[in-house]
């Protein structure tokens, strides 16, 4: 079962998104760090083909695919240096298979904080990139020293060098120009920004009626390079997909009988 981690600033709507998928259970409150330990939930993935196959094979039991998701506590500027939940927050991200950025675009005077999704995205990307930079620099030093006695580690050191260069420029690895071979060599280090990424822009009820103006800026920022991000649900390589929704409406709908 793959695990998706919800990552974003406080009050972005992560716990509400969790409730929309899990049918409730997480505290969603308008203050920072309402979530300190990750909420873990599992959702079944509907697939009408399963029912058809069950009929064809005369199967008595149908087991749909499922995904696990983690509502991780809010990230704050300086998390890579220990601010807010610091290392506890970063450890929660390392355990997931893919990252879901939850970016706030809705305006609400009762909920503190910025409603600029680009500001949210940039803070999150910087903190994750800084955490990866610290990890990569330490591993690069080890790989360089070890490669003197073991030439097979020279490609590993080269891949780590590229990662350090990109991260030092503030470029998350998911939208860098690293090759598939480089990424394979980096996989044992569980770098945060080398995970697949999906961005959910949390809209208000009015923005849902015309989401493209809000989503376009996020797509452009996430892309970094042409073709790096998409809103059409299609594949987007090492970049990210961007989806707009009113998370609060989805959470309320999940509670309906």
C-alpha positions as a Markdown table, in Angstrom:
| # | Residue | x | y | z |
|---|---|---|---|---|
| 1 | Unk | 0.0 | 0.0 | 0.0 |
| 2 | Unk | 1.5 | 3.3 | -1.0 |
| 3 | Unk | 1.4 | 6.2 | 1.5 |
| 4 | Unk | 0.8 | 9.8 | 0.6 |
| 5 | Unk | 1.8 | 12.5 | 3.0 |
| 6 | Unk | -0.1 | 15.8 | 3.2 |
| 7 | Unk | 2.4 | 18.7 | 3.5 |
| 8 | Unk | 1.8 | 22.4 | 3.9 |
| 9 | Unk | 1.8 | 25.4 | 6.1 |
| 10 | Unk | -0.5 | 25.6 | 9.2 |
| 11 | Unk | -4.2 | 26.2 | 8.4 |
| 12 | Unk | -3.8 | 25.2 | 4.7 |
| 13 | Unk | -6.5 | 22.6 | 5.0 |
| 14 | Unk | -4.4 | 19.4 | 5.4 |
| 15 | Unk | -6.6 | 17.9 | 8.2 |
| 16 | Unk | -9.8 | 18.9 | 6.4 |
| 17 | Unk | -8.5 | 17.0 | 3.3 |
| 18 | Unk | -7.7 | 14.0 | 5.5 |
| 19 | Unk | -11.3 | 14.2 | 6.8 |
| 20 | Unk | -12.7 | 14.4 | 3.3 |
| 21 | Unk | -10.9 | 11.1 | 2.4 |
| 22 | Unk | -11.3 | 9.3 | 5.8 |
| 23 | Unk | -14.8 | 10.5 | 6.5 |
| 24 | Unk | -13.7 | 12.5 | 9.6 |
| 25 | Unk | -11.5 | 11.9 | 12.5 |
| 26 | Unk | -8.9 | 14.6 | 12.4 |
| 27 | Unk | -9.0 | 17.8 | 14.4 |
| 28 | Unk | -9.2 | 20.7 | 11.9 |
| 29 | Unk | -8.7 | 23.9 | 13.9 |
| 30 | Unk | -7.7 | 27.5 | 12.9 |
| 31 | Unk | -4.4 | 27.6 | 14.8 |
| 32 | Unk | -0.9 | 26.2 | 14.2 |
| 33 | Unk | 0.1 | 22.7 | 15.1 |
| 34 | Unk | -3.4 | 21.4 | 15.8 |
| 35 | Unk | -1.8 | 18.2 | 14.4 |
| 36 | Unk | 1.4 | 17.2 | 16.1 |
| 37 | Unk | 1.5 | 13.4 | 15.4 |
| 38 | Unk | 0.4 | 12.3 | 11.9 |
| 39 | Unk | -3.1 | 11.1 | 11.4 |
| 40 | Unk | -3.0 | 7.9 | 9.3 |
| 41 | Unk | -5.9 | 6.8 | 7.2 |
| 42 | Unk | -6.7 | 4.3 | 4.5 |
| 43 | Unk | -9.0 | 4.9 | 1.5 |
| 44 | Unk | -10.3 | 2.3 | -0.9 |
| 45 | Unk | -9.8 | 3.1 | -4.6 |
| 46 | Unk | -13.1 | 2.6 | -6.5 |
| 47 | Unk | -12.8 | 0.6 | -9.7 |
| 48 | Unk | -15.9 | -0.6 | -11.6 |
| 49 | Unk | -13.7 | -3.0 | -13.5 |
| 50 | Unk | -13.3 | -5.1 | -10.4 |
| 51 | Unk | -17.0 | -5.8 | -10.2 |
| 52 | Unk | -17.0 | -6.8 | -13.9 |
| 53 | Unk | -14.1 | -9.1 | -13.4 |
| 54 | Unk | -15.7 | -10.6 | -10.3 |
| 55 | Unk | -18.8 | -11.5 | -12.3 |
| 56 | Unk | -16.7 | -13.0 | -15.2 |
| 57 | Unk | -14.6 | -15.1 | -12.8 |
| 58 | Unk | -17.4 | -16.0 | -10.4 |
| 59 | Unk | -15.4 | -14.5 | -7.5 |
| 60 | Unk | -17.1 | -14.3 | -4.1 |
| 61 | Unk | -14.7 | -11.7 | -2.8 |
| 62 | Unk | -13.7 | -8.4 | -4.3 |
| 63 | Unk | -10.7 | -6.6 | -2.7 |
| 64 | Unk | -10.2 | -3.1 | -4.1 |
| 65 | Unk | -6.9 | -1.4 | -4.2 |
| 66 | Unk | -6.2 | 1.0 | -1.3 |
| 67 | Unk | -4.0 | 3.9 | -0.5 |
| 68 | Unk | -2.7 | 5.1 | 2.9 |
| 69 | Unk | -2.5 | 8.8 | 3.6 |
| 70 | Unk | -0.8 | 10.7 | 6.4 |
| 71 | Unk | -1.9 | 14.1 | 7.7 |
| 72 | Unk | 1.4 | 15.6 | 8.8 |
| 73 | Unk | 1.7 | 18.6 | 11.1 |
| 74 | Unk | 2.1 | 22.0 | 9.6 |
| 75 | Unk | 5.5 | 23.1 | 8.3 |
| 76 | Unk | 6.8 | 26.5 | 9.2 |
| 77 | Unk | 9.7 | 28.6 | 7.8 |
| 78 | Unk | 12.8 | 27.4 | 9.5 |
| 79 | Unk | 11.6 | 23.8 | 9.9 |
| 80 | Unk | 14.8 | 22.5 | 8.3 |
| 81 | Unk | 16.7 | 24.2 | 11.2 |
| 82 | Unk | 14.4 | 22.8 | 13.8 |
| 83 | Unk | 11.7 | 25.5 | 14.0 |
| 84 | Unk | 8.1 | 24.4 | 14.7 |
| 85 | Unk | 7.9 | 20.6 | 14.7 |
| 86 | Unk | 11.3 | 20.6 | 13.0 |
| 87 | Unk | 12.9 | 17.1 | 12.7 |
| 88 | Unk | 9.6 | 15.4 | 13.8 |
| 89 | Unk | 7.9 | 17.0 | 10.8 |
| 90 | Unk | 10.7 | 16.0 | 8.4 |
| 91 | Unk | 10.8 | 12.5 | 9.7 |
| 92 | Unk | 7.1 | 12.1 | 8.9 |
| 93 | Unk | 7.7 | 13.1 | 5.3 |
| 94 | Unk | 10.6 | 10.7 | 4.8 |
| 95 | Unk | 8.2 | 7.8 | 5.6 |
| 96 | Unk | 5.8 | 8.5 | 2.7 |
| 97 | Unk | 6.0 | 7.4 | -0.9 |
| 98 | Unk | 4.6 | 10.6 | -2.4 |
| 99 | Unk | 4.0 | 14.1 | -1.3 |
| 100 | Unk | 0.7 | 16.0 | -1.6 |
| 101 | Unk | 1.3 | 19.7 | -1.2 |
| 102 | Unk | -1.8 | 21.4 | 0.3 |
| 103 | Unk | -1.7 | 25.1 | -0.7 |
| 104 | Unk | -4.1 | 27.6 | 0.7 |
| 105 | Unk | -5.8 | 30.0 | -1.7 |
| 106 | Unk | -9.1 | 30.6 | 0.2 |
| 107 | Unk | -9.5 | 33.9 | 2.1 |
| 108 | Unk | -11.0 | 33.7 | 5.6 |
| 109 | Unk | -10.7 | 36.3 | 8.3 |
| 110 | Unk | -11.2 | 33.7 | 10.9 |
| 111 | Unk | -8.2 | 31.7 | 9.8 |
| 112 | Unk | -4.8 | 33.4 | 10.2 |
| 113 | Unk | -2.1 | 33.3 | 7.7 |
| 114 | Unk | -1.5 | 34.0 | 4.0 |
| 115 | Unk | -4.0 | 33.0 | 1.3 |
| 116 | Unk | -1.3 | 33.2 | -1.4 |
| 117 | Unk | -0.7 | 29.6 | -2.7 |
| 118 | Unk | 2.6 | 30.7 | -4.3 |
| 119 | Unk | 3.9 | 31.9 | -0.9 |
| 120 | Unk | 2.9 | 28.6 | 0.7 |
| 121 | Unk | 4.6 | 26.6 | -2.1 |
| 122 | Unk | 7.8 | 28.6 | -2.0 |
| 123 | Unk | 8.2 | 28.2 | 1.8 |
| 124 | Unk | 7.5 | 24.5 | 1.6 |
| 125 | Unk | 9.9 | 23.9 | -1.3 |
| 126 | Unk | 12.7 | 25.9 | 0.4 |
| 127 | Unk | 12.4 | 24.0 | 3.6 |
| 128 | Unk | 12.4 | 20.6 | 2.0 |
| 129 | Unk | 15.2 | 21.6 | -0.3 |
| 130 | Unk | 17.3 | 22.8 | 2.6 |
| 131 | Unk | 16.7 | 19.5 | 4.5 |
| 132 | Unk | 17.8 | 17.6 | 1.4 |
| 133 | Unk | 20.8 | 19.8 | 0.9 |
| 134 | Unk | 22.0 | 19.0 | 4.4 |
| 135 | Unk | 21.5 | 15.3 | 3.8 |
| 136 | Unk | 23.2 | 15.4 | 0.4 |
| 137 | Unk | 26.2 | 17.3 | 1.6 |
| 138 | Unk | 26.8 | 14.8 | 4.4 |
| 139 | Unk | 26.4 | 11.8 | 2.1 |
| 140 | Unk | 28.6 | 13.3 | -0.6 |
| 141 | Unk | 31.4 | 13.7 | 1.9 |
| 142 | Unk | 31.1 | 10.1 | 2.9 |
| 143 | Unk | 30.8 | 8.9 | -0.7 |
| 144 | Unk | 33.9 | 10.9 | -1.8 |
| 145 | Unk | 36.0 | 9.4 | 1.0 |
| 146 | Unk | 34.7 | 5.9 | 0.4 |
| 147 | Unk | 35.2 | 6.1 | -3.4 |
| 148 | Unk | 38.9 | 6.3 | -3.0 |
| 149 | Unk | 38.9 | 2.7 | -1.9 |
| 150 | Unk | 35.8 | 1.6 | -3.8 |
| 151 | Unk | 35.6 | 3.0 | -7.4 |
| 152 | Unk | 32.0 | 1.7 | -7.7 |
| 153 | Unk | 31.0 | 4.6 | -5.5 |
| 154 | Unk | 32.3 | 7.2 | -8.0 |
| 155 | Unk | 28.9 | 7.4 | -9.9 |
| 156 | Unk | 27.2 | 7.8 | -6.5 |
| 157 | Unk | 29.4 | 10.7 | -5.6 |
| 158 | Unk | 28.8 | 12.3 | -9.0 |
| 159 | Unk | 25.0 | 12.0 | -8.6 |
| 160 | Unk | 25.2 | 13.5 | -5.1 |
| 161 | Unk | 27.3 | 16.3 | -6.5 |
| 162 | Unk | 24.6 | 17.1 | -9.0 |
| 163 | Unk | 21.9 | 17.0 | -6.3 |
| 164 | Unk | 23.9 | 19.4 | -4.0 |
| 165 | Unk | 24.3 | 21.8 | -7.0 |
| 166 | Unk | 20.6 | 21.8 | -7.8 |
| 167 | Unk | 19.5 | 22.0 | -4.2 |
| 168 | Unk | 22.0 | 24.8 | -3.5 |
| 169 | Unk | 20.3 | 26.7 | -6.3 |
| 170 | Unk | 16.9 | 26.2 | -4.6 |
| 171 | Unk | 15.7 | 23.7 | -7.1 |
| 172 | Unk | 13.7 | 20.8 | -5.7 |
| 173 | Unk | 14.9 | 17.5 | -7.2 |
| 174 | Unk | 11.4 | 16.6 | -8.5 |
| 175 | Unk | 11.8 | 19.4 | -11.1 |
| 176 | Unk | 15.5 | 19.2 | -11.6 |
| 177 | Unk | 17.3 | 17.8 | -14.7 |
| 178 | Unk | 18.7 | 14.8 | -12.9 |
| 179 | Unk | 18.7 | 11.6 | -15.1 |
| 180 | Unk | 16.8 | 8.5 | -14.2 |
| 181 | Unk | 20.2 | 6.8 | -13.5 |
| 182 | Unk | 21.1 | 9.6 | -11.1 |
| 183 | Unk | 17.8 | 9.3 | -9.3 |
| 184 | Unk | 18.3 | 5.6 | -8.9 |
| 185 | Unk | 21.6 | 6.2 | -7.3 |
| 186 | Unk | 20.1 | 8.7 | -4.9 |
| 187 | Unk | 17.1 | 6.6 | -3.9 |
| 188 | Unk | 18.8 | 4.9 | -0.9 |
| 189 | Unk | 19.1 | 8.4 | 0.7 |
| 190 | Unk | 15.3 | 9.0 | 0.8 |
| 191 | Unk | 15.6 | 12.6 | -0.3 |
| 192 | Unk | 12.4 | 14.5 | 0.3 |
| 193 | Unk | 12.2 | 16.4 | -3.0 |
| 194 | Unk | 12.9 | 13.3 | -5.1 |
| 195 | Unk | 9.5 | 11.9 | -4.2 |
| 196 | Unk | 6.6 | 12.2 | -6.7 |
| 197 | Unk | 4.5 | 15.3 | -6.0 |
| 198 | Unk | 0.9 | 16.3 | -6.3 |
| 199 | Unk | -0.3 | 19.8 | -5.4 |
| 200 | Unk | -3.8 | 20.5 | -4.2 |
| 201 | Unk | -4.8 | 24.2 | -4.2 |
| 202 | Unk | -7.4 | 24.7 | -1.5 |
| 203 | Unk | -10.0 | 27.1 | -3.0 |
| 204 | Unk | -13.0 | 28.9 | -1.6 |
| 205 | Unk | -16.5 | 28.4 | -3.0 |
| 206 | Unk | -16.2 | 31.3 | -5.4 |
| 207 | Unk | -12.8 | 30.3 | -6.7 |
| 208 | Unk | -14.1 | 26.8 | -7.5 |
| 209 | Unk | -16.4 | 28.3 | -10.1 |
| 210 | Unk | -13.3 | 29.6 | -12.1 |
| 211 | Unk | -10.2 | 28.0 | -10.7 |
| 212 | Unk | -7.8 | 28.4 | -13.7 |
| 213 | Unk | -6.5 | 31.9 | -12.7 |
| 214 | Unk | -5.4 | 30.6 | -9.4 |
| 215 | Unk | -4.1 | 27.3 | -10.6 |
| 216 | Unk | -2.1 | 28.7 | -13.5 |
| 217 | Unk | 0.4 | 30.5 | -11.3 |
| 218 | Unk | 1.0 | 27.3 | -9.3 |
| 219 | Unk | 1.5 | 25.3 | -12.4 |
| 220 | Unk | 4.0 | 27.8 | -13.7 |
| 221 | Unk | 5.9 | 27.8 | -10.4 |
| 222 | Unk | 5.9 | 24.0 | -10.0 |
| 223 | Unk | 6.9 | 23.4 | -13.6 |
| 224 | Unk | 10.3 | 25.1 | -13.4 |
| 225 | Unk | 11.0 | 23.7 | -16.9 |
| 226 | Unk | 8.5 | 23.3 | -19.8 |
| 227 | Unk | 6.2 | 20.4 | -19.3 |
| 228 | Unk | 7.0 | 20.0 | -15.7 |
| 229 | Unk | 3.5 | 20.4 | -14.3 |
| 230 | Unk | -0.1 | 19.8 | -15.4 |
| 231 | Unk | -3.7 | 20.4 | -14.5 |
| 232 | Unk | -5.2 | 17.9 | -16.9 |
| 233 | Unk | -4.6 | 14.8 | -14.8 |
| 234 | Unk | -2.0 | 13.5 | -17.3 |
| 235 | Unk | 1.5 | 12.4 | -16.7 |
| 236 | Unk | 4.0 | 15.1 | -16.0 |
| 237 | Unk | 7.3 | 13.4 | -15.7 |
| 238 | Unk | 9.4 | 14.4 | -12.7 |
| 239 | Unk | 7.3 | 17.5 | -12.1 |
| 240 | Unk | 3.9 | 17.7 | -10.4 |
| 241 | Unk | 0.2 | 17.7 | -11.1 |
| 242 | Unk | -2.0 | 20.5 | -9.8 |
| 243 | Unk | -5.6 | 20.1 | -8.7 |
| 244 | Unk | -8.0 | 22.8 | -7.4 |
| 245 | Unk | -10.8 | 22.0 | -4.9 |
| 246 | Unk | -12.7 | 23.4 | -2.0 |
| 247 | Unk | -11.4 | 21.0 | 0.7 |
| 248 | Unk | -14.0 | 22.2 | 3.2 |
| 249 | Unk | -16.9 | 21.4 | 0.9 |
| 250 | Unk | -15.4 | 17.9 | 0.2 |
| 251 | Unk | -15.0 | 17.3 | 4.0 |
| 252 | Unk | -18.6 | 18.3 | 4.6 |
| 253 | Unk | -19.8 | 16.1 | 1.8 |
| 254 | Unk | -17.9 | 13.1 | 3.2 |
| 255 | Unk | -20.0 | 13.3 | 6.4 |
| 256 | Unk | -23.3 | 13.2 | 4.5 |
| 257 | Unk | -25.3 | 9.9 | 5.0 |
